[in-house]
Amino acid sequence: MRISTLFALTLSAASISGVVVPPAPAIQQLNGTVSFEKSPRLIDVFSTFDSVGVWGAKYYFTIELPEDAGEPLQQVTISQRQGGEEIRFRLHETRSFTGTPSDKGERLALQAVTRDEETDTISVVFEEPISPGQTFTIGLVPVRNPYFGGVYLFGVTAFPAGEKPYGLYLGPGRLHFYRRACRFGAC
C-alpha cells in the first residue's frame, strides 16, 4: 500500500472519530517527488487577434489553482503541439497576473521565461509560488501570428513548488487563426 493511500485512510478514520487533523502540506512520494493533491485547471486560452500574419497579438493562458491543490504552483510549461508553422515568441515580453484578461489583478513577478530548443517548450517560472485558490493568466507575445491559418494547439503543464516537482498536463489550449476575405480590392 502506498504511503499516501495509508495516510488518506488514517485521515478518514481520524475525522470519523472526531479528531481534527490539519491538512497535509503536500503529496510527497518516498523518492521526494512533490505533486498536487488536486489538479490545476486550464480555464481559457485566446488570442487578442485571430487573423493570420498580424503583429501585436497576445496569447493568454488562464489557469485556476484550486483551494485544495495541496501545493503552490511554481512553473508552467507551454509547448506548441499542432499548427501549420512554428510560432516564435518575444519571451522577454511575457507577463503574468492574477485574474483573467478581462479582470486583471496584480502583476506576478517572473523568475525566468525560457525556451527549450529541442522540445520547443516555453517554461514560465514564478518568482514566488502561486498559492492555492488563485486564478492567474500568462500572456505570451508572438513575433507575429502565423501566416498559415487553422487550428494551433498548445500543451500546458503545471508544476508544484519543490525540488522534485511532478508536472501535471492540463490539456491542450486551442487557438484558431483565420485568413480574412479581401474587401474592396485590398488584400
Sequence and secondary structure as in RCSB ss.txt:
>XXXX:A:sequence
MRISTLFALTLSAASISGVVVPPAPAIQQLNGTVSFEKSPRLIDVFSTFDSVGVWGAKYYFTIELPEDAGEPLQQ
VTISQRQGGEEIRFRLHETRSFTGTPSDKGERLALQAVTRDEETDTISVVFEEPISPGQTFTIGLVPVRNPYFGG
VYLFGVTAFPAGEKPYGLYLGPGRLHFYRRACRFGAC
>XXXX:A:secstr
  HHHHHHHHHHHHHHTT      S EE TTS EE SS  EEEEEEES  BTT SS  EEEEEEE GGGSS EEE
EEEEEEE SS   B GGG EEEEEETTEEEEE  EEEEEEETTTTEEEEEEEEEE TTEEEEEEE BSS  SS E
EEEEEEEEEESSSSB  EEEEEEEEEEB    BTTB 
